[in-house]
Amino acid sequence: MVVNRRIVFNQVKATGLPEPGVTTRPEQTEIDLDNVALNGGVLVRNVAASLDPTMRNRMKGGVYFTPNYVKDEPILCIGISEVLRSELDAYKPGDLIFIWSQPLEEYSVLPRQLVEQAGRKMDVPTNGLSITTYLGAAGMAGMTAYMSIKEIIGDRLQPGTTMFVTGAAGAVGQLVVQIARQAGVKVIASAGSDDKCRFLREELGCEAVFNYKTADPFEELKKFGGERGIDFYFDNVGGTQLEAYIEHSAKYGIIVACGYISGYNADKPEDIVYPKNLFKVVTRELTYRGFIVSSFIQKHLASFLAEIPQMIADGKIKVKEDVTFGVLGAEDAFLRLFTGDNEGKVAVLIDVDHADKWNLGERKKTAKVWQ
Ligand SMILES: NC(=O)c1ccc[n+]([C@@H]2O[C@H](COP(=O)([O-])OP(=O)(O)OC[C@H]3O[C@@H](n4cnc5c(N)ncnc54)[C@H](OP(=O)(O)O)[C@@H]3O)[C@@H](O)[C@H]2O)c1
């Protein structure tokens, strides 16, 4: 028997911030790694987990596009797991699975159907990237940026065009900014702290930046877009900044509607800000297109994997990650997504004992380890 630490869903909380110990709670169980029944599936050691803002929407008890979390069961996230035992022909011990529905715990038995429908075999990184990068810039966050820009903006991403990016220092945002900059697009980016704004200007090369907590987005976008307005908006947050873009959009502008984090933790429905100027979507003939990244995977996964991880390894794409060591730190890490205290992609290295193998040994030396 070994200890199996995990984070389970504790109770529905429809409003306000998620609360460690209330919305979720840590738990310690045991598992017999040699004898636990696999029932046709695989036993895995969960290596790393991605914490994503949208997980908050599965804690609210409403109707969402993925199922709500189940009380007293581990919360589910995107993750990477290592096979320990297998009853599936396609997987053997040592194989890595990138899985879209990983229980947030140290060890799991994953059913055959889940692995076949929501899993993909992946190689252990040999290019020096950490395993968590394969959940962030080289994983779902990177896919979100890369695939939605390709699908929604496509050939219109040309040198000299302009783009507004919100949540720009975050996991998705930093990739969007760099993909746009490399295409010659002039970017105005916003974030919630002066340090994040400095990173965006000095390290990622944004032409203009502003701290949305202290500056007026309407004024900033007006200054940047001038009479012509701004061509594209990559929207990670919604709310007032969406309204500000619509106000200062160019004719035939495109809104890539990625997320609405400004509304995820509202205390009351009436606190959520919806644009009051939607009629300008009509008069400026804007394209306003939402998407779920999983819809684009089949079409774009191969080119994404061929291009982006190598660009990161070569230093052509910069990556900031907020890595927590140990599954018990996941509740705190999740909260950082909403307070803005995260520095880039929020991920958890669950398999802390093998940090070197996952290219996180150096970072572990100075990190708090949650055990
Ligand atoms: N459509 C899809 O398929 C898809 C896929 C992945 C992600 N998403 C969405 O993309 C967005 C970014 O996700 P991510 O994983 O890259 O997260 P992230 O940006 O790494 O972290 C979340 C960031 O949101 C900002 N934030 C928090 N509360 C806010 C508020 N009230 N108003 C404005 N900004 C706020 C914070 O940055 P500041 O310090 O700058 O405030 C925080 O760092 C989210 O809306 C997410 O749901 C969509």
The ligand as an SDF file (V2000), in Angstrom:
LIG
                    3D

 48 52  0  0  0  0  0  0  0  0999 V2000
  -11.8900   28.6190  -25.4660 N   0  0  0  0  0  0  0  0  0  0  0  0
  -10.9970   27.7190  -25.0800 C   0  0  0  0  0  0  0  0  0  0  0  0
  -10.9240   26.6080  -25.6180 O   0  0  0  0  0  0  0  0  0  0  0  0
  -10.0580   28.0710  -23.9560 C   0  0  0  0  0  0  0  0  0  0  0  0
   -8.9510   27.2530  -23.6700 C   0  0  0  0  0  0  0  0  0  0  0  0
   -8.0820   27.6520  -22.6460 C   0  0  0  0  0  0  0  0  0  0  0  0
   -8.3320   28.8160  -21.9300 C   0  0  0  0  0  0  0  0  0  0  0  0
   -9.4370   29.5520  -22.2150 N   0  0  0  0  0  0  0  0  0  0  0  0
   -9.7170   30.8080  -21.5030 C   0  0  0  0  0  0  0  0  0  0  0  0
   -8.6060   31.6610  -21.7230 O   0  0  0  0  0  0  0  0  0  0  0  0
   -8.4800   32.5690  -20.6400 C   0  0  0  0  0  0  0  0  0  0  0  0
   -7.0330   32.5330  -20.1150 C   0  0  0  0  0  0  0  0  0  0  0  0
   -6.7480   31.2520  -19.5770 O   0  0  0  0  0  0  0  0  0  0  0  0
   -5.2720   30.8750  -19.1230 P   0  0  0  0  0  0  0  0  0  0  0  0
   -5.2500   29.4240  -18.8660 O   0  0  0  0  0  0  0  0  0  0  0  0
   -4.3120   31.4710  -20.0690 O   0  0  0  0  0  0  0  0  0  0  0  0
   -5.1640   31.6120  -17.7190 O   0  0  0  0  0  0  0  0  0  0  0  0
   -4.0610   32.6480  -17.2590 P   0  0  0  0  0  0  0  0  0  0  0  0
   -4.1940   33.8610  -18.1310 O   0  0  0  0  0  0  0  0  0  0  0  0
   -2.7450   32.0040  -17.1700 O   0  0  0  0  0  0  0  0  0  0  0  0
   -4.5200   32.9890  -15.7940 O   0  0  0  0  0  0  0  0  0  0  0  0
   -5.6800   33.6990  -15.5810 C   0  0  0  0  0  0  0  0  0  0  0  0
   -5.3980   35.2210  -15.5950 C   0  0  0  0  0  0  0  0  0  0  0  0
   -6.6260   35.9050  -15.7460 O   0  0  0  0  0  0  0  0  0  0  0  0
   -6.5000   37.1950  -15.2210 C   0  0  0  0  0  0  0  0  0  0  0  0
   -7.7200   37.5280  -14.4620 N   0  0  0  0  0  0  0  0  0  0  0  0
   -8.1990   36.9310  -13.3650 C   0  0  0  0  0  0  0  0  0  0  0  0
   -9.3520   37.5220  -12.9690 N   0  0  0  0  0  0  0  0  0  0  0  0
   -9.5670   38.5280  -13.8630 C   0  0  0  0  0  0  0  0  0  0  0  0
  -10.5810   39.5230  -13.9970 C   0  0  0  0  0  0  0  0  0  0  0  0
  -11.6040   39.6010  -13.1310 N   0  0  0  0  0  0  0  0  0  0  0  0
  -10.4820   40.3990  -15.0280 N   0  0  0  0  0  0  0  0  0  0  0  0
   -9.4630   40.3310  -15.9090 C   0  0  0  0  0  0  0  0  0  0  0  0
   -8.4660   39.4200  -15.8290 N   0  0  0  0  0  0  0  0  0  0  0  0
   -8.5330   38.5250  -14.8220 C   0  0  0  0  0  0  0  0  0  0  0  0
   -5.2790   37.1880  -14.2800 C   0  0  0  0  0  0  0  0  0  0  0  0
   -4.2590   37.9630  -14.9200 O   0  0  0  0  0  0  0  0  0  0  0  0
   -4.0500   39.5240  -14.5690 P   0  0  0  0  0  0  0  0  0  0  0  0
   -3.0030   39.5770  -13.4970 O   0  0  0  0  0  0  0  0  0  0  0  0
   -3.6070   40.0700  -15.8610 O   0  0  0  0  0  0  0  0  0  0  0  0
   -5.3750   40.0370  -14.0900 O   0  0  0  0  0  0  0  0  0  0  0  0
   -4.8480   35.7310  -14.2710 C   0  0  0  0  0  0  0  0  0  0  0  0
   -3.4410   35.6190  -14.2190 O   0  0  0  0  0  0  0  0  0  0  0  0
   -9.5260   32.1570  -19.6190 C   0  0  0  0  0  0  0  0  0  0  0  0
  -10.6610   32.9660  -19.7880 O   0  0  0  0  0  0  0  0  0  0  0  0
   -9.8340   30.7290  -20.0000 C   0  0  0  0  0  0  0  0  0  0  0  0
  -11.0970   30.3060  -19.5680 O   0  0  0  0  0  0  0  0  0  0  0  0
  -10.2890   29.2000  -23.2150 C   0  0  0  0  0  0  0  0  0  0  0  0
  1  2  1  0
  2  3  2  0
  2  4  1  0
  4  5  1  0
  4 48  2  0
  5  6  2  0
  6  7  1  0
  7  8  2  0
  8  9  1  0
  8 48  1  0
  9 10  1  0
  9 46  1  0
 10 11  1  0
 11 12  1  0
 11 44  1  0
 12 13  1  0
 13 14  1  0
 14 15  2  0
 14 16  1  0
 14 17  1  0
 17 18  1  0
 18 19  2  0
 18 20  1  0
 18 21  1  0
 21 22  1  0
 22 23  1  0
 23 24  1  0
 23 42  1  0
 24 25  1  0
 25 26  1  0
 25 36  1  0
 26 27  1  0
 26 35  1  0
 27 28  2  0
 28 29  1  0
 29 30  1  0
 29 35  2  0
 30 31  1  0
 30 32  2  0
 32 33  1  0
 33 34  2  0
 34 35  1  0
 36 37  1  0
 36 42  1  0
 37 38  1  0
 38 39  2  0
 38 40  1  0
 38 41  1  0
 42 43  1  0
 44 45  1  0
 44 46  1  0
 46 47  1  0
M  CHG  2   8   1  16  -1
M  END
$$$$
